[in-house]
Amino acid sequence: MKTLYKPLSLLVSTLGAVLAGTVFKQVWKRVSGEPDAPNATDRKYTVWQVIAAAAVEGAIFGAVKAAVDRAGAASYEKATGAWPGEE
């Protein structure tokens, strides 16, 4: 039964990444007033702005991934009765 979880997990993770990108973009827009976060090679931003944007993006992606993965595992358990990960 746990092998069935692998393709489901891939789909859930992909959707989580899309959600995390959307959440980060909205947070960045509200905090900075700009539509896009700086890239490491954007000259108009200071090094600290680039690092801060990357740190916020990483934190949001990590939190959303953990929440989505956990919700997927819990839903799988509810549907099949088996926990997909280590117990």
Secondary structure as a PSIPRED ss2 file (coil, helix, strand):
# PSIPRED VFORMAT (PSIPRED V4.0)

   1 M C   1.000  0.000  0.000
   2 K H   0.000  1.000  0.000
   3 T H   0.000  1.000  0.000
   4 L H   0.000  1.000  0.000
   5 Y H   0.000  1.000  0.000
   6 K H   0.000  1.000  0.000
   7 P H   0.000  1.000  0.000
   8 L H   0.000  1.000  0.000
   9 S H   0.000  1.000  0.000
  10 L H   0.000  1.000  0.000
  11 L H   0.000  1.000  0.000
  12 V H   0.000  1.000  0.000
  13 S H   0.000  1.000  0.000
  14 T H   0.000  1.000  0.000
  15 L H   0.000  1.000  0.000
  16 G H   0.000  1.000  0.000
  17 A H   0.000  1.000  0.000
  18 V H   0.000  1.000  0.000
  19 L H   0.000  1.000  0.000
  20 A H   0.000  1.000  0.000
  21 G H   0.000  1.000  0.000
  22 T H   0.000  1.000  0.000
  23 V H   0.000  1.000  0.000
  24 F H   0.000  1.000  0.000
  25 K H   0.000  1.000  0.000
  26 Q H   0.000  1.000  0.000
  27 V H   0.000  1.000  0.000
  28 W H   0.000  1.000  0.000
  29 K H   0.000  1.000  0.000
  30 R H   0.000  1.000  0.000
  31 V H   0.000  1.000  0.000
  32 S H   0.000  1.000  0.000
  33 G C   1.000  0.000  0.000
  34 E C   1.000  0.000  0.000
  35 P C   1.000  0.000  0.000
  36 D C   1.000  0.000  0.000
  37 A C   1.000  0.000  0.000
  38 P C   1.000  0.000  0.000
  39 N C   1.000  0.000  0.000
  40 A C   1.000  0.000  0.000
  41 T C   1.000  0.000  0.000
  42 D C   1.000  0.000  0.000
  43 R C   1.000  0.000  0.000
  44 K C   1.000  0.000  0.000
  45 Y C   1.000  0.000  0.000
  46 T C   1.000  0.000  0.000
  47 V H   0.000  1.000  0.000
  48 W H   0.000  1.000  0.000
  49 Q H   0.000  1.000  0.000
  50 V H   0.000  1.000  0.000
  51 I H   0.000  1.000  0.000
  52 A H   0.000  1.000  0.000
  53 A H   0.000  1.000  0.000
  54 A H   0.000  1.000  0.000
  55 A H   0.000  1.000  0.000
  56 V H   0.000  1.000  0.000
  57 E H   0.000  1.000  0.000
  58 G H   0.000  1.000  0.000
  59 A H   0.000  1.000  0.000
  60 I H   0.000  1.000  0.000
  61 F H   0.000  1.000  0.000
  62 G H   0.000  1.000  0.000
  63 A H   0.000  1.000  0.000
  64 V H   0.000  1.000  0.000
  65 K H   0.000  1.000  0.000
  66 A H   0.000  1.000  0.000
  67 A H   0.000  1.000  0.000
  68 V H   0.000  1.000  0.000
  69 D H   0.000  1.000  0.000
  70 R H   0.000  1.000  0.000
  71 A H   0.000  1.000  0.000
  72 G H   0.000  1.000  0.000
  73 A H   0.000  1.000  0.000
  74 A H   0.000  1.000  0.000
  75 S H   0.000  1.000  0.000
  76 Y H   0.000  1.000  0.000
  77 E H   0.000  1.000  0.000
  78 K H   0.000  1.000  0.000
  79 A H   0.000  1.000  0.000
  80 T H   0.000  1.000  0.000
  81 G C   1.000  0.000  0.000
  82 A C   1.000  0.000  0.000
  83 W C   1.000  0.000  0.000
  84 P C   1.000  0.000  0.000
  85 G C   1.000  0.000  0.000
  86 E C   1.000  0.000  0.000
  87 E C   1.000  0.000  0.000
